[in-house]
Amino acid sequence: MASTTTRTIASKKHIQFLALQLTLLGTVFCGNVLIWPSEGSHWLNIKIIIQELIRREHNVTVLVSNSSLFITPHGETAEKFEVFSVPFGKKHIDSLIKDIVNLWLYNKPTALTFWKFYKEMGKLTRTSNELNRQACDGVLANQDLMVRLQRGKYDVLLADPVCVCGDLIALKLRIPFVYSLRFTPASTVERHCGKMPTPPSYVPAALSELTDKLSFRERIKNIVSYRLQDYVFQSYWGEWDLYYSEILGKPTTLCETMGKAEMWLIRTYWDFEFPRPFLPNFEFVGGLHCQPAKPLPEEMEAFVQSSGEHGIVVFSLGSLIYNLTEERSNMIALALSQIPQKVLWRYKGKTPETLGPNTKIYDWIPQNDLLGHPKTKAFITHGGTNGIYEAIYHGIPMVGIPMFADQPDNIVHMKAKGMAVELDFNTMQAQDLIDALNSVINNSSYKENAMRLSQIHHDQPMKPLDRAVFWIEFVMRHKGAKHLRPAAHELTWYQYHCLDVLMFLLACAAAAVFISVKCCMFCCKKCGWVVKKKKTE
């Protein structure tokens, strides 16, 4: 009896000790996280990370303007929102997005319109920078808000560098910051500010629509693309240098400040990327939002099941393409009406007159759940990174109709990987869309390549979301990740490229040649003088 009592007491002590350890662990790993988000699909990725941070009992605060289009503060959510005022309305953001989309959609740059396109893009970039700067002032110039943030004792700030200023807020609060991104509008940020190596011989520039297998002509285009990005960065993003110097109270640049990021969480992975050099403080977290498919709504499931052996096609051009011209929508609907599959089309525009009985239009669709459905045969997509990763996750081949920004680049990656066919939105005809769908559905190589990429994506030692949160927590635990930063951050541009060493060696070589020539000339003159003297004698 005494033995039983002793064992019971010992067991209770073990339980208490375990509970104490768990409490201490919770104390160690629970922290305060501040979020500086961006709009659109960027917010969806950050939101997934926020939910996981909260699940792990971190306190999360989101900075959001009162003019945000996609971020709606809710009092009942687990995260806290700090709403700040800006002098522009939602219509200004909406108008800017539409202008950018229309520029890319209907004025895609060619060899003849190259400079005109980038001139117009420059105007829109300046407008975007001005709105971004006003949002910065909405936080940094708000003394009450800054005092509240100081009292919040945050451990880390998670920012999307597409909207700059998160780094400034972090430095003013004296906390480390982490970036989450696909790539920046001018990927100069990753190359020059993050010091990421990018050999132009096989690393394609962002937005160049090139692969890693470059011909001589394509290498020329690649180098020009890099130089153009540098020009765009210096011309438009470089306008921030004075603002950053003013806020921090010392001469600095946007690039120098962004380079202080502890970690760069890149929203791709080797299932998507071409092999290339990366740095220890750059981490792949592509597909962090993907998850197993959930059951569909009853009405939608009934429509999917009615497709029989032919299956379904999922069609979405993303959240920023609200509607199409009647000509384009009628052409697409006509093409879809001629395939044997049932089609679920996310579309908010006017119902096309040529819409077939096999096609249903929805304001919104559970895209991930549809792509994970066993009857799904193909995905028609604009090529957004989120949609592409859901297709990779579930192994679904694609027909890509890229619209703007990184979308053409994304589809080029998928074509090179063998799981997509690309169509030009402005020139495609109904038969082109039919042929493309028939190819990805009936040519087994597309499905096989999609499944191969899916297997690569799933065969990771840690899930992308867990990896993203791990590195955020790592920065919190260690007050940064300075040991992962390359020494390149302390070098000038000419030291980084060893131009000073090259000049020194060239100078040495030139001096050696000069001295050798002088010695030879002296010897020749001396010999000539001796010969001449002998002849005279």
Summary of the structure (lengths in Angstrom):
residues: 537
radius of gyration: 29.2
end to end distance: 131.6
largest distance: 131.6
contacts: 1638
relative contact order: 0.09
helix: 53%
strand: 11%
